[in-house]
Amino acid sequence: MVILFGPEKTTHTKGVGMLLSTRARKSLLGYNPVNSRLITARFKATPFNITIINVYAPTFDTSENEIEAFYDNLENAMKKIQKKDILIITGDWNAKVDDDNTGWGSAMGRYGFGTRNERCEHLPEFATLHNLFICNTIFQQKPNQK
């Protein structure tokens, strides 16, 4: 099953989706395309249900207002998730977090990559505020796998 959502005009910008296996489709309790940058899907699981939010964050050259709106919309989507659900937020964050986790140790490991810029502060700030963790910073990766 393929779930796609994005702008009506095919500008090849924005848009989110999910590709579900037959097994995942059978577990799907529902989905909600929040907007062209966020979609949620809830799955039946044991002992807790799982909610996945797939994101497509604005790029670094987007206005600060649009970036703030993205994080506000994500926060609002998170508020609608049932408290006992396991939450996974995944997707394209359009952010590079370097290996300096000073001040962000509760939200990221020591193995980020790239050069962090001012706009990339939003991701670790958001993760810290909501007790989330940037998982691809836990383990060291080979340069060609980043």
C-alpha positions, -999 to 999 in steps of 0.1 A, spaced: 0 0 0 13 35 -9 1 66 9 11 98 -7 2 134 2 16 167 -12 8 198 -31 -19 195 -58 4 211 -84 33 189 -93 61 212 -85 83 184 -72 86 202 -39 73 191 -5 51 160 -1 52 130 22 43 94 20 46 59 33 51 26 17 35 -2 37 41 -39 34 11 -62 34 17 -70 71 20 -33 80 -12 -25 60 -31 -51 81 -19 -34 113 -28 1 101 -54 17 124 -54 49 104 -34 77 89 -36 115 88 -19 136 61 -15 167 83 -1 189 55 25 186 27 53 182 52 38 158 78 18 126 78 10 104 107 1 67 107 -10 45 137 -4 8 138 -18 -19 161 10 -35 180 17 -53 213 20 -43 240 15 -7 228 3 7 195 29 26 173 25 60 158 49 71 131 52 106 119 69 110 86 83 145 80 98 165 52 113 195 69 120 228 51 154 233 37 179 257 51 171 285 26 134 286 37 121 315 57 124 314 94 86 317 96 81 285 75 106 266 96 88 277 128 54 268 113 68 233 105 79 227 141 46 241 154 27 217 132 48 188 143 43 197 179 5 199 173 6 165 156 25 150 185 -2 163 210 -28 143 192 -10 110 197 -23 87 224 -1 88 254 7 51 256 16 48 219 53 43 209 62 74 189 87 73 160 94 104 140 113 98 108 119 114 74 140 141 58 149 167 84 171 187 60 194 193 89 230 184 96 241 180 132 278 178 136 296 158 163 295 186 189 266 176 212 275 201 239 243 212 255 224 186 235 237 154 251 202 142 261 190 146 224 220 134 203 251 112 204 286 121 194 285 109 158 267 135 139 281 146 106 283 176 84 287 212 94 259 226 116 245 259 106 223 283 125 191 268 110 201 233 122 197 243 158 160 238 155 163 200 154 183 194 186 163 221 204 130 204 194 144 170 203 156 182 237 123 200 245 102 169 237 126 142 252 134 128 217 167 115 205 184 119 171 191 82 165 216 84 136 241 101 159 245 72 183 269 50 163 299 60 142 293 54 105 316 51 75 317 83 55 300 67 25 271 56 47 261 90 61 
